[in-house]
Amino acid sequence: MTNDLVEFATDSEVLFLIGTNTSECHPIIAMQMLRGIERGAKMIVIDPKETDMAKKADIYIQTPVGYNIPLLNAMINHIIKEDLFDKEFVNNYSNGLEYVKYAVADFTPQRVEKETGIPASLVIEAAEMYAKAGAAAICYTMGMTQFIDGTSNIFSLSNLAILTGNLGKKGAGVNPLRGQNNVQGACDMGALPNVTSAGLVTDAGVREHIKSIWGTEISSKPGFTLTQVPHKIEEGKVKFLYVFGENPVMSDPWTEHFIEAVEKLDIMVVQDIFLTETAQKADVVLPAASWGEKDGTFLNTSRRVAYVSKAVEPAAGVVPDWKVICNIAQRIGLKGFDYYKAEEIWDEVRKINPKFFGGLSYARIIKENGISWPCPDETHPGTPVLYEDKKSMLPDGKFKLVPVIYADDKKDRASLEKKLIDHLNIPSDYPVGSGALSEKVNELYPCLFTTGRKVYHYHTGTMTRECKPLEMGADIMGPAIEVSIDIAEARDLEENCYAVVENKRGKIAAKVKINPDLRHGTIFTTFHYAEADGNELSNAEDTDPLSGMNPLKMTIAAIRRISEEEFIKVREETDMHMHPSEQYRTVRR
Amino acid sequence: MSLPKRVNKFVVADPNVCIGCATCMAACYESSHKRGKLAVPRLIVTRSKSGTMPNQCRQCDDAPCANVCPVGALRFADDNIELFEEICIGCKMCTLACPFGAIRAEAEIMPSVNYAMEPKYNLAIESEIGAKSIAVKCDLCAGDDNGPACVQVCPTGALLFIDSQNIDYKLINQKAEGAVESFVNTALRTI
């Protein structure tokens, strides 16, 4: 996030929510937003599902799943055409206005109306509300990123913010609401295939700097992305998999494919606090202390580093994750893994990236109850609002407006991008984005299928499904297939009847919930429940060309009603197929 | 002789403040479990077309459920409608009579069940494994000195615990003032 989440309550004049179900997935952030609305802020919500936030919004636009770029481009088009953009900011602090102008020329609010039925007036109203606000915050989550054009979706959002000058001021900015309390931290620590906590591994200067601290050369080759792993296992390029704090059997797309792939591994090690679905497939399972049993820091969505101290002692013989990894490294014979406590590791991080973390000593973080990076020295107050000096982090200090185009067929994306680059003479190091749908509905699979969370559970339920008040108290519904009204009517589905959803990758069976909040032709299900995990159907073949992300939020599927006997049969079959060796059952299964 | 002022205590939510996080349901489960009652939530976060809020027993002063209960399991108490779980026969008459959908028949799950087949979501009306279902409704956390658990845990303060002492200032006064103001400001001027 470029800004701090508390600013939604205190400073934002317009909240622009797209692809986020904030009140269910980020209740605390939603609370700050509601405080803002009470103060008089306006809210725009764009989502295929009429979420609780959408019901409280001033403008709600119900888009088809994956229809983001044409809509955002139409809004940008209107803002440019009506001269609503911040000329001072655009001229002085950004590049690429003429590229974007050209790229959005074909996208009009009228085109959106023609293609989707969303009234052009509504698109115009939203664009004007956003552009005319003093401080407007864009908030988005996986409903923007988990597509084959996820990166380009975010290019479009940053275009909106740059054009309207909504950067570097309180209550504005581009704000990805991170799904976990430490996603931002994990990325900042270099838990990505191409970065270290000091920068890209492909950068010789970064490698040199790390060598000066670690004393060893690091590889200049980026690793595989998470989404590549099952394919690389099949190709024989990955033979050893070490999973910790993650449950990819449920969270990765196309479960069946993933399960078959991991069978081919030489060895799989899983380190977790519970015996997850993935741990049940592992050759070695290592226990670890849970978050309440260890000291350390979390780095949240506002880039705020906060200290957490253990509440209870872990069970005898169980140590924190970092210690487990250090123990393994020492057995291998690697040097430098002789930390005594978490603080030493953090101090090393501060040395590796002094620009961001230099001033964040444990003593200061504890005393000031959390500080946002960048914080280069002990006297620096931290930076809750990025870019207040209107300088980007790019070498020339300017913000880039990225032209984003849209292809009707995903195969045409590269050639359309090339055409645009040639036509406008765009330099080769300047980014260009493009969008397309990963799959289109057809006769065999006539429904759009999307996944998401419910408020009761967290991700794959590793922790929350072990918690009785959540599993049996809050979540009385259990796994359900949510369908829009038209799907239910066309297929004679009733509330609480059983249904099976299938596509070429798999099938899941669960009870039906008819949800009038869903856009027509849409099926929604969660990935919390091993017995009916939406990711069994997710698309694992297509990826975003820039980030490698799979379109987890979008695939196509068919649905039909089944009897109770059939339901039990499907459940037993998939359960046996997916978890053949499973002996372990707890409260949640 | 004067009649005692008698308004039943009740818990109610403000849908404008509720974010639908269901923490109240988790707390309700925990409280009922702790107090030795049937361990199921007594308030249900209900998501409707127009908004979201938890729905629970309104403790009606002339409660249809207590009027209709054939065995006297639901009774009029001093300031609420009491439920005696042990004598409930699970006839569901109260479910039919309740105008708010706030009372339902439930049973606790058995530890021996294979949950993969999810019978726990099946127990509401009749049980495959013979667990007797009984009426479940908000009992205002009777027995807990701190009052209703849901009100205590609500992160946004959407849940209110109303009794005859605070009903005026929590629910009535502000709206009454608003009504008078709007009458003075608009209705009177246009006459």
HADDOCK unambig.tbl for C-alpha pairs under 7 A between the chains (distance, minus, plus):
assign (segid A and resid 23 and name CA) (segid B and resid 19 and name CA) 5.58 0.50 0.50
assign (segid A and resid 23 and name CA) (segid B and resid 20 and name CA) 6.94 0.50 0.50
assign (segid A and resid 24 and name CA) (segid B and resid 21 and name CA) 6.32 0.50 0.50
assign (segid A and resid 27 and name CA) (segid B and resid 19 and name CA) 6.74 0.50 0.50
assign (segid A and resid 27 and name CA) (segid B and resid 21 and name CA) 6.43 0.50 0.50
assign (segid A and resid 31 and name CA) (segid B and resid 156 and name CA) 6.86 0.50 0.50
assign (segid A and resid 52 and name CA) (segid B and resid 51 and name CA) 6.62 0.50 0.50
assign (segid A and resid 52 and name CA) (segid B and resid 52 and name CA) 6.87 0.50 0.50
assign (segid A and resid 55 and name CA) (segid B and resid 50 and name CA) 6.64 0.50 0.50
assign (segid A and resid 55 and name CA) (segid B and resid 51 and name CA) 6.46 0.50 0.50
assign (segid A and resid 455 and name CA) (segid B and resid 21 and name CA) 5.79 0.50 0.50
assign (segid A and resid 456 and name CA) (segid B and resid 22 and name CA) 6.69 0.50 0.50
assign (segid A and resid 469 and name CA) (segid B and resid 26 and name CA) 4.53 0.50 0.50
assign (segid A and resid 469 and name CA) (segid B and resid 27 and name CA) 6.90 0.50 0.50
assign (segid A and resid 469 and name CA) (segid B and resid 29 and name CA) 5.62 0.50 0.50
assign (segid A and resid 469 and name CA) (segid B and resid 30 and name CA) 5.80 0.50 0.50
assign (segid A and resid 470 and name CA) (segid B and resid 26 and name CA) 5.35 0.50 0.50
assign (segid A and resid 472 and name CA) (segid B and resid 40 and name CA) 6.98 0.50 0.50
assign (segid A and resid 473 and name CA) (segid B and resid 25 and name CA) 5.56 0.50 0.50
assign (segid A and resid 473 and name CA) (segid B and resid 26 and name CA) 4.74 0.50 0.50
assign (segid A and resid 473 and name CA) (segid B and resid 29 and name CA) 4.81 0.50 0.50
assign (segid A and resid 473 and name CA) (segid B and resid 40 and name CA) 5.81 0.50 0.50
assign (segid A and resid 473 and name CA) (segid B and resid 41 and name CA) 5.21 0.50 0.50
assign (segid A and resid 474 and name CA) (segid B and resid 22 and name CA) 5.62 0.50 0.50
assign (segid A and resid 474 and name CA) (segid B and resid 23 and name CA) 6.89 0.50 0.50
assign (segid A and resid 474 and name CA) (segid B and resid 25 and name CA) 4.50 0.50 0.50
assign (segid A and resid 474 and name CA) (segid B and resid 26 and name CA) 4.66 0.50 0.50
assign (segid A and resid 477 and name CA) (segid B and resid 121 and name CA) 6.81 0.50 0.50
assign (segid A and resid 531 and name CA) (segid B and resid 116 and name CA) 6.56 0.50 0.50
assign (segid A and resid 568 and name CA) (segid B and resid 117 and name CA) 6.70 0.50 0.50
assign (segid A and resid 589 and name CA) (segid B and resid 115 and name CA) 5.01 0.50 0.50
assign (segid A and resid 589 and name CA) (segid B and resid 116 and name CA) 5.10 0.50 0.50
